[in-house]
Amino acid sequence: MAKTDNSEQIGFHKGSIATLAKERQELLKIVNVTEQLIQMHATALKNLGVDLEKEAKKKLDEKIA
């Protein structure tokens, strides 16, 4: 009886790890697409003359003051 229970638990945990690994892969895909979109918009803003680093520093200075 304990052997069957043990093997069921092993199967459950292996299945959980496989599912979670697939979920992690999908999450990484979403993160990569989001990063690409951010870079695309940042490049477009740079081409339009917007300096994001300068604006970020300005916001940081405003918070400190």
N, C-alpha and C positions, 0 to 999 in steps of 0.2 A: 504494500500500500504506500509506504513512504517513498519507494522508488518511483512510482507513477506520479505522485504528487510533486516530487523533486523534478522529474522530467517535464511536467506541465509548467512548473515555475520557470525552468530554463527556457522552454519554448516561448513563454510569455515575455520574458525579459529580452530574449533575442529579437522577437518580433517588435517589441517597443523600441529597441535600439535601431533597428532597420527603419522603422517609421520616422523616428526622430532625426535620423541622419538625412533622410529624404526631405524632411521639413526644413532642416538646416540648409540644404542645397538650394531649395526654393527661396528661402529668406536671403541667402547670399546673392541670388540672381536679382531680387528686388533691390537690394542695397546697391548692386553694381549699376543697374538701370537708373536709379535715383542719382547716383554720383555722376553718371554720364550727363543726365539732364541738368544738374547743377553746373557742371563744367561748361555745357553748351550755353546756358544763360549767362554765366560769368564772362565767357568769351564775347558774347554778343554785347554785353554791357561795356566791356573793355573797348570793343570796336566803336562804341558810341561815345567814348570818352569818359566813362565813369570809372573812377579809381576805387575799387571796393576796399582795398587795404587802407587807403586814406580815410574812407568813410568809417571803417571799423575802428580805426585809431581815434577818430573824432568822437565816436559814440563812447568809447572806453574812457577818453579824457573827460567827457561830460558826466559819466557815472562817478568818476573819482572826485570831481570838483563839487 
